[in-house]
Amino acid sequence: MIRIALVDDHTLFRNGLKLLLSSNPEFEVVADVGSGEEFLSVVEQERPDVVFMDYSMPGMNGAQTTEQALQLLPELKVITLSMFGENSYYSHMVSVGAKGFLLKDSELVEVVEAVHAVMDGGSYFSRSLLESISLNMRSARLQSEVHEADVLSEREVEILVGICQGLSTQEIADKLCISKRTVDKHRANILEKSGCKNTAAMVVYAIRNNLVEL
């Protein structure tokens, strides 16, 4: 049983999400609160595995709440909830430890997919958010303080941009006029250099390293 907490100041939305999650025998909603302050007062007692965290709330926002909650319960997995187009805070939420990002109108199947992804140690980005982010992409060489051997090449950055735009391997190959096999090779190099395990994690990596403009 995966223990889940909901933190959102909109009661109707919170109640609806609780009802959907409770219909899944894998999940148990152990906390259902309307503010960051209230969540911090119960997090150690309820010890949820996953929390769905709204960003824009009266009082403490989602980032502040996430940062303090992870100090109290470091193993907690945070999935950020947002409305379409509210993309100015993704990098902030990544920096404080959020692992997943979902739009509030996501289908239940995607909500379940996000829970499983973060519980498995990965990250998750809503497919709709990937499309939104793709509108704000810029292709630029990674600026990093790590050793030169660990810095992505210009071609690898181009591949990563395509991945973040939600393009398939074949679509990236066609766009860059290279073979599908070459794209696969570059993708493997990106995974190795970044330490990422999946596509969603690479999107987070791109945001963290300023390869996307939010």
LUMMI-419460 format. One line per 3 residues: number of its first residue (from 1); their letters; for each residue x, y, z of N, C-alpha, C. Coordinates in nm, 2 decimals. Layout:
<pts>
NUM> A> X/Y/Z/X/Y/Z/X/Y/Z | ...
</pts>
This chain:
<pts>
1> MIR> 0.08/-0.12/0.00/0.00/0.00/0.00/0.09/0.13/0.00 | 0.07/0.21/-0.10/0.14/0.34/-0.11/0.06/0.45/-0.03 | 0.13/0.51/0.06/0.07/0.61/0.14/0.08/0.75/0.07
4> IAL> -0.03/0.82/0.05/-0.03/0.94/-0.02/-0.09/1.06/0.06 | -0.03/1.17/0.04/-0.08/1.30/0.10/-0.12/1.39/-0.01 | -0.22/1.48/0.02/-0.26/1.58/-0.08/-0.25/1.72/-0.01
7> VDD> -0.18/1.81/-0.08/-0.17/1.94/-0.03/-0.21/2.04/-0.13 | -0.33/2.10/-0.11/-0.38/2.19/-0.21/-0.49/2.28/-0.15 | -0.49/2.41/-0.17/-0.59/2.49/-0.10/-0.73/2.49/-0.17
10> HTL> -0.74/2.43/-0.28/-0.87/2.42/-0.34/-0.94/2.29/-0.30 | -1.04/2.30/-0.21/-1.11/2.19/-0.15/-1.17/2.10/-0.25 | -1.24/2.15/-0.35/-1.31/2.07/-0.45/-1.21/1.98/-0.53
13> FRN> -1.10/2.04/-0.57/-1.00/1.97/-0.64/-0.94/1.86/-0.56 | -0.91/1.90/-0.43/-0.85/1.80/-0.34/-0.94/1.68/-0.31 | -1.07/1.71/-0.29/-1.16/1.60/-0.27/-1.18/1.51/-0.39
16> GLK> -1.18/1.57/-0.51/-1.19/1.49/-0.63/-1.07/1.40/-0.65 | -0.95/1.45/-0.63/-0.83/1.37/-0.64/-0.83/1.26/-0.54 | -0.87/1.29/-0.42/-0.88/1.19/-0.31/-0.97/1.08/-0.35
19> LLL> -1.08/1.11/-0.40/-1.18/1.01/-0.44/-1.12/0.92/-0.55 | -1.05/0.98/-0.65/-0.99/0.90/-0.76/-0.88/0.81/-0.70 | -0.80/0.86/-0.62/-0.69/0.78/-0.57/-0.74/0.67/-0.48
22> SSN> -0.84/0.70/-0.40/-0.89/0.60/-0.30/-0.96/0.49/-0.38 | -0.99/0.51/-0.50/-1.06/0.40/-0.58/-0.95/0.29/-0.62 | -0.82/0.33/-0.61/-0.72/0.24/-0.65/-0.67/0.16/-0.52
25> PEF> -0.68/0.03/-0.52/-0.64/-0.05/-0.40/-0.49/-0.04/-0.37 | -0.41/0.01/-0.46/-0.27/0.03/-0.42/-0.24/0.15/-0.33 | -0.34/0.24/-0.33/-0.32/0.37/-0.26/-0.40/0.39/-0.13
28> EVV> -0.34/0.46/-0.04/-0.41/0.50/0.08/-0.39/0.65/0.11 | -0.49/0.73/0.10/-0.47/0.87/0.13/-0.47/0.89/0.28 | -0.35/0.93/0.33/-0.33/0.94/0.48/-0.33/1.08/0.53
31> ADV> -0.33/1.18/0.43/-0.33/1.32/0.47/-0.40/1.40/0.36 | -0.48/1.49/0.40/-0.56/1.57/0.30/-0.58/1.71/0.36 | -0.48/1.80/0.32/-0.47/1.93/0.39/-0.47/2.05/0.28
34> GSG> -0.50/2.17/0.33/-0.52/2.28/0.25/-0.41/2.38/0.25 | -0.30/2.35/0.32/-0.19/2.45/0.33/-0.06/2.38/0.36 | 0.05/2.44/0.33/0.18/2.39/0.36/0.21/2.38/0.51
37> EEF> 0.16/2.48/0.58/0.18/2.47/0.73/0.11/2.35/0.79 | -0.01/2.33/0.74/-0.09/2.21/0.80/-0.02/2.08/0.76 | 0.04/2.07/0.64/0.11/1.95/0.60/0.23/1.92/0.69
40> LSV> 0.31/2.03/0.71/0.43/2.01/0.80/0.39/1.97/0.94 | 0.27/2.00/0.98/0.23/1.96/1.12/0.19/1.81/1.13 | 0.17/1.75/1.02/0.13/1.61/1.02/0.22/1.51/0.95
43> VEQ> 0.32/1.56/0.88/0.40/1.48/0.79/0.48/1.37/0.87 | 0.53/1.41/0.98/0.61/1.31/1.06/0.51/1.20/1.12 | 0.39/1.24/1.16/0.30/1.15/1.21/0.24/1.05/1.11
46> ERP> 0.20/1.11/0.99/0.14/1.02/0.89/0.24/0.95/0.80 | 0.36/1.01/0.78/0.47/0.95/0.71/0.42/0.90/0.57 | 0.37/0.99/0.48/0.33/0.95/0.35/0.46/0.91/0.27
49> DVV> 0.43/0.82/0.17/0.54/0.79/0.07/0.55/0.89/-0.04 | 0.43/0.94/-0.08/0.42/1.04/-0.19/0.33/1.15/-0.15 | 0.36/1.27/-0.19/0.27/1.39/-0.17/0.25/1.46/-0.30
52> FMD> 0.12/1.49/-0.33/0.09/1.57/-0.44/0.08/1.72/-0.39 | 0.17/1.80/-0.43/0.19/1.93/-0.38/0.16/2.05/-0.47 | 0.06/2.12/-0.44/0.03/2.24/-0.51/0.14/2.35/-0.49
55> YSM> 0.17/2.43/-0.59/0.27/2.53/-0.57/0.22/2.66/-0.52 | 0.11/2.71/-0.58/0.05/2.84/-0.54/-0.05/2.82/-0.43 | -0.01/2.85/-0.31/-0.10/2.84/-0.19/-0.08/2.96/-0.10
58> PGM> -0.18/3.00/-0.03/-0.17/3.11/0.06/-0.07/3.07/0.17 | 0.01/3.16/0.22/0.11/3.13/0.32/0.23/3.07/0.25 | 0.28/2.95/0.30/0.39/2.88/0.24/0.36/2.83/0.10
61> NGA> 0.45/2.85/0.01/0.42/2.80/-0.13/0.47/2.65/-0.13 | 0.46/2.59/-0.25/0.49/2.45/-0.26/0.64/2.43/-0.25 | 0.73/2.52/-0.29/0.87/2.50/-0.28/0.91/2.51/-0.13
64> QTT> 0.86/2.61/-0.06/0.90/2.62/0.08/0.85/2.50/0.16 | 0.73/2.45/0.13/0.68/2.34/0.20/0.76/2.21/0.17 | 0.79/2.20/0.04/0.87/2.08/0.00/1.01/2.08/0.07
67> EQA> 1.07/2.19/0.07/1.21/2.19/0.13/1.20/2.15/0.28 | 1.10/2.21/0.35/1.10/2.18/0.49/1.05/2.03/0.52 | 0.96/1.99/0.43/0.90/1.85/0.45/1.01/1.75/0.43
70> LQL> 1.10/1.77/0.33/1.21/1.68/0.30/1.31/1.68/0.41 | 1.32/1.79/0.49/1.41/1.79/0.60/1.36/1.70/0.71 | 1.22/1.69/0.72/1.16/1.61/0.83/1.15/1.46/0.78
73> LPE> 1.13/1.44/0.65/1.11/1.31/0.60/1.18/1.30/0.46 | 1.31/1.27/0.47/1.39/1.28/0.35/1.35/1.18/0.24 | 1.29/1.07/0.27/1.25/0.97/0.17/1.12/1.01/0.10
76> LKV> 1.06/1.11/0.14/0.93/1.16/0.08/0.95/1.19/-0.07 | 0.85/1.14/-0.15/0.85/1.17/-0.30/0.75/1.28/-0.33 | 0.79/1.39/-0.38/0.71/1.51/-0.41/0.67/1.52/-0.55
79> ITL> 0.54/1.52/-0.58/0.49/1.54/-0.72/0.42/1.68/-0.72 | 0.47/1.77/-0.80/0.41/1.90/-0.81/0.29/1.91/-0.90 | 0.19/1.98/-0.85/0.06/2.00/-0.93/0.06/2.14/-0.98
82> SMF> 0.02/2.15/-1.11/0.02/2.29/-1.16/-0.09/2.30/-1.27 | -0.13/2.42/-1.30/-0.22/2.45/-1.41/-0.14/2.47/-1.53 | -0.21/2.45/-1.65/-0.13/2.46/-1.77/-0.08/2.60/-1.79
85> GEN> 0.05/2.61/-1.82/0.11/2.74/-1.85/0.18/2.80/-1.73 | 0.16/2.74/-1.61/0.23/2.78/-1.49/0.37/2.72/-1.48 | 0.46/2.76/-1.57/0.58/2.69/-1.58/0.70/2.77/-1.53
88> SYY> 0.68/2.87/-1.45/0.79/2.96/-1.41/0.86/2.90/-1.29 | 0.81/2.80/-1.22/0.87/2.75/-1.10/0.92/2.61/-1.11 | 0.93/2.55/-1.23/0.98/2.41/-1.23/1.12/2.40/-1.18
91> SHM> 1.21/2.49/-1.22/1.35/2.48/-1.18/1.36/2.49/-1.03 | 1.27/2.58/-0.97/1.27/2.60/-0.83/1.23/2.47/-0.76 | 1.13/2.41/-0.80/1.08/2.29/-0.74/1.18/2.17/-0.76
94> VSV> 1.25/2.17/-0.87/1.35/2.07/-0.89/1.46/2.09/-0.79 | 1.50/2.22/-0.77/1.62/2.25/-0.68/1.59/2.21/-0.54 | 1.46/2.21/-0.50/1.43/2.18/-0.36/1.39/2.03/-0.34
97> GAK> 1.39/1.95/-0.45/1.37/1.81/-0.44/1.25/1.75/-0.50 | 1.17/1.82/-0.57/1.05/1.76/-0.63/1.09/1.66/-0.74 | 1.02/1.55/-0.75/1.05/1.44/-0.84/0.95/1.43/-0.96
100> GFL> 0.83/1.48/-0.94/0.73/1.47/-1.05/0.66/1.59/-1.07 | 0.60/1.61/-1.19/0.53/1.73/-1.23/0.41/1.69/-1.31 | 0.29/1.73/-1.26/0.16/1.69/-1.33/0.07/1.81/-1.35
103> LKD> 0.00/1.82/-1.46/-0.10/1.92/-1.47/-0.23/1.87/-1.39 | -0.30/1.97/-1.34/-0.42/1.93/-1.26/-0.53/1.87/-1.34 | -0.53/1.87/-1.47/-0.63/1.81/-1.54/-0.58/1.67/-1.60
106> SEL> -0.48/1.62/-1.55/-0.42/1.49/-1.60/-0.52/1.38/-1.57 | -0.52/1.28/-1.66/-0.60/1.16/-1.65/-0.55/1.07/-1.53 | -0.64/0.99/-1.47/-0.60/0.91/-1.36/-0.49/0.82/-1.40
109> VEV> -0.49/0.76/-1.52/-0.38/0.67/-1.56/-0.24/0.74/-1.55 | -0.24/0.87/-1.58/-0.11/0.94/-1.58/-0.07/0.97/-1.43 | -0.17/0.99/-1.35/-0.14/1.01/-1.20/-0.08/0.88/-1.14
112> VEA> -0.14/0.77/-1.18/-0.09/0.64/-1.13/0.05/0.62/-1.18 | 0.07/0.65/-1.31/0.21/0.63/-1.37/0.31/0.72/-1.30 | 0.27/0.84/-1.26/0.37/0.93/-1.20/0.40/0.88/-1.06
115> VHA> 0.30/0.82/-0.99/0.33/0.77/-0.85/0.43/0.65/-0.86 | 0.41/0.56/-0.96/0.50/0.45/-0.97/0.64/0.49/-1.01 | 0.65/0.59/-1.10/0.78/0.64/-1.15/0.86/0.69/-1.03
118> VMD> 0.80/0.78/-0.95/0.88/0.83/-0.84/0.91/0.73/-0.73 | 0.81/0.64/-0.71/0.83/0.53/-0.61/0.95/0.44/-0.65 | 0.97/0.43/-0.78/1.08/0.34/-0.84/1.21/0.42/-0.84
121> GGS> 1.21/0.54/-0.79/1.33/0.62/-0.78/1.36/0.71/-0.89 | 1.26/0.72/-0.99/1.28/0.81/-1.10/1.21/0.94/-1.09 | 1.19/1.01/-1.20/1.12/1.13/-1.21/1.01/1.12/-1.31
124> YFS> 0.91/1.21/-1.31/0.80/1.21/-1.40/0.76/1.35/-1.45 | 0.75/1.36/-1.58/0.69/1.49/-1.63/0.57/1.46/-1.71 | 0.46/1.53/-1.68/0.34/1.51/-1.76/0.37/1.53/-1.91
127> RSL> 0.31/1.45/-1.99/0.33/1.46/-2.14/0.28/1.60/-2.19 | 0.18/1.66/-2.13/0.13/1.79/-2.17/0.24/1.90/-2.13 | 0.30/1.87/-2.01/0.40/1.97/-1.97/0.53/1.96/-2.07
130> LES> 0.56/1.84/-2.11/0.67/1.83/-2.21/0.64/1.91/-2.33 | 0.51/1.91/-2.38/0.48/1.99/-2.50/0.49/2.13/-2.47 | 0.45/2.17/-2.35/0.46/2.32/-2.31/0.60/2.36/-2.30
133> ISL> 0.68/2.28/-2.24/0.83/2.32/-2.23/0.89/2.33/-2.37 | 0.85/2.24/-2.46/0.91/2.24/-2.59/0.89/2.38/-2.66 | 0.79/2.45/-2.62/0.77/2.59/-2.68/0.88/2.69/-2.63
136> NMR> 0.95/2.65/-2.52/1.04/2.75/-2.46/1.18/2.70/-2.47 | 1.21/2.60/-2.56/1.34/2.55/-2.57/1.44/2.64/-2.63 | 1.56/2.63/-2.59/1.67/2.70/-2.66/1.79/2.60/-2.67
139> SAR> 1.86/2.60/-2.78/1.97/2.51/-2.80/2.10/2.59/-2.76 | 2.16/2.54/-2.65/2.28/2.61/-2.61/2.37/2.51/-2.54 | 2.50/2.54/-2.55/2.59/2.45/-2.49/2.58/2.45/-2.34
142> LQS> 2.59/2.34/-2.27/2.58/2.33/-2.13/2.70/2.40/-2.06 | 2.66/2.49/-1.97/2.76/2.56/-1.89/2.77/2.49/-1.75 | 2.88/2.44/-1.72/2.89/2.36/-1.60/3.03/2.37/-1.54
145> EVH> 3.04/2.34/-1.41/3.17/2.35/-1.34/3.24/2.21/-1.34 | 3.18/2.11/-1.39/3.24/1.98/-1.39/3.35/1.97/-1.50 | 3.42/1.86/-1.49/3.53/1.84/-1.58/3.48/1.84/-1.73
148> EAD> 3.56/1.88/-1.82/3.52/1.90/-1.96/3.47/1.77/-2.02 | 3.53/1.65/-1.97/3.48/1.52/-2.03/3.34/1.49/-1.99 | 3.29/1.56/-1.89/3.15/1.53/-1.84/3.05/1.63/-1.90
151> VLS> 3.10/1.72/-1.98/3.01/1.82/-2.04/2.95/1.77/-2.17 | 2.82/1.79/-2.19/2.76/1.74/-2.31/2.81/1.82/-2.43 | 2.83/1.74/-2.54/2.87/1.80/-2.66/2.76/1.88/-2.73
154> ERE> 2.79/1.96/-2.83/2.68/2.03/-2.90/2.58/1.94/-2.96 | 2.62/1.83/-3.01/2.53/1.73/-3.07/2.45/1.67/-2.97 | 2.50/1.64/-2.85/2.43/1.58/-2.74/2.32/1.68/-2.69
157> VEI> 2.36/1.80/-2.69/2.26/1.91/-2.65/2.14/1.91/-2.75 | 2.18/1.90/-2.87/2.07/1.90/-2.98/1.98/1.77/-2.96 | 2.04/1.66/-2.93/1.96/1.54/-2.90/1.87/1.56/-2.78
160> LVG> 1.93/1.62/-2.67/1.85/1.64/-2.55/1.74/1.74/-2.58 | 1.76/1.84/-2.66/1.65/1.93/-2.69/1.54/1.86/-2.76 | 1.57/1.77/-2.85/1.47/1.69/-2.92/1.39/1.60/-2.82
163> ICQ> 1.46/1.54/-2.73/1.40/1.45/-2.63/1.30/1.53/-2.55 | 1.34/1.65/-2.50/1.26/1.74/-2.42/1.14/1.79/-2.50 | 1.15/1.79/-2.63/1.04/1.83/-2.71/0.94/1.72/-2.74
166> GLS> 0.97/1.60/-2.68/0.88/1.49/-2.69/0.90/1.42/-2.83 | 1.00/1.44/-2.90/1.02/1.38/-3.03/1.07/1.23/-3.02 | 1.03/1.15/-3.11/1.07/1.01/-3.11/1.22/1.00/-3.16
169> TQE> 1.28/0.89/-3.14/1.42/0.87/-3.19/1.43/0.89/-3.34 | 1.33/0.84/-3.41/1.33/0.86/-3.56/1.31/1.00/-3.60 | 1.22/1.07/-3.53/1.19/1.22/-3.56/1.32/1.30/-3.53
172> IAD> 1.39/1.27/-3.42/1.52/1.34/-3.40/1.62/1.31/-3.51 | 1.63/1.19/-3.55/1.72/1.15/-3.65/1.69/1.23/-3.78 | 1.56/1.23/-3.82/1.52/1.30/-3.94/1.55/1.45/-3.93
175> KLC> 1.52/1.51/-3.81/1.54/1.65/-3.80/1.69/1.69/-3.81 | 1.78/1.60/-3.75/1.92/1.63/-3.75/2.00/1.57/-3.87 | 1.92/1.50/-3.95/1.98/1.43/-4.07/2.09/1.33/-4.03
178> ISK> 2.07/1.25/-3.93/2.16/1.15/-3.88/2.08/1.02/-3.87 | 2.15/0.91/-3.85/2.08/0.78/-3.84/2.02/0.76/-3.70 | 1.92/0.68/-3.70/1.85/0.64/-3.57/1.95/0.58/-3.47
181> RTV> 2.04/0.50/-3.53/2.14/0.44/-3.44/2.23/0.54/-3.38 | 2.26/0.65/-3.45/2.35/0.75/-3.40/2.28/0.83/-3.28 | 2.15/0.85/-3.30/2.07/0.91/-3.20/2.07/0.82/-3.07
184> DKH> 2.05/0.69/-3.09/2.05/0.60/-2.97/2.19/0.61/-2.90 | 2.30/0.62/-2.98/2.43/0.62/-2.92/2.45/0.75/-2.84 | 2.40/0.87/-2.89/2.41/0.99/-2.82/2.32/0.99/-2.70
187> RAN> 2.20/0.93/-2.71/2.11/0.92/-2.59/2.18/0.84/-2.48 | 2.25/0.74/-2.52/2.32/0.66/-2.41/2.43/0.74/-2.35 | 2.50/0.82/-2.43/2.60/0.91/-2.37/2.54/1.01/-2.28
190> ILE> 2.43/1.07/-2.31/2.36/1.17/-2.23/2.32/1.10/-2.09 | 2.26/0.98/-2.10/2.22/0.91/-1.98/2.34/0.89/-1.89 | 2.46/0.85/-1.95/2.58/0.82/-1.87/2.63/0.94/-1.81
193> KSG> 2.64/1.05/-1.88/2.70/1.18/-1.83/2.61/1.24/-1.73 | 2.48/1.24/-1.75/2.39/1.31/-1.66/2.35/1.22/-1.54 | 2.37/1.09/-1.55/2.33/1.01/-1.44/2.18/0.98/-1.44
196> CKN> 2.11/1.02/-1.55/1.96/1.00/-1.56/1.93/0.86/-1.59 | 1.81/0.82/-1.56/1.76/0.68/-1.59/1.65/0.67/-1.69 | 1.59/0.79/-1.72/1.48/0.79/-1.82/1.46/0.92/-1.88
199> TAA> 1.36/0.93/-1.96/1.33/1.06/-2.04/1.29/1.17/-1.94 | 1.20/1.14/-1.85/1.16/1.25/-1.76/1.28/1.30/-1.67 | 1.37/1.22/-1.63/1.48/1.26/-1.56/1.57/1.35/-1.64
202> MVV> 1.58/1.32/-1.77/1.66/1.40/-1.86/1.60/1.54/-1.88 | 1.47/1.55/-1.87/1.40/1.68/-1.88/1.44/1.76/-1.75 | 1.43/1.70/-1.64/1.47/1.77/-1.51/1.62/1.81/-1.52
205> YAI> 1.70/1.73/-1.57/1.84/1.76/-1.59/1.86/1.88/-1.68 | 1.78/1.89/-1.79/1.79/2.00/-1.88/1.75/2.13/-1.81 | 1.65/2.12/-1.73/1.60/2.24/-1.66/1.71/2.28/-1.56
208> RNN> 1.76/2.19/-1.48/1.86/2.22/-1.38/1.98/2.28/-1.43 | 2.02/2.24/-1.55/2.14/2.29/-1.61/2.12/2.40/-1.72 | 2.00/2.47/-1.71/1.97/2.59/-1.79/1.97/2.56/-1.94
211> LVE> 1.93/2.44/-1.98/1.92/2.41/-2.12/1.78/2.44/-2.17 | 1.69/2.48/-2.08/1.55/2.52/-2.12/1.53/2.65/-2.05 | 1.45/2.74/-2.12/1.41/2.86/-2.06/1.27/2.85/-2.01
214> L> 1.24/2.88/-1.89/1.11/2.86/-1.83/1.04/3.00/-1.81
</pts>
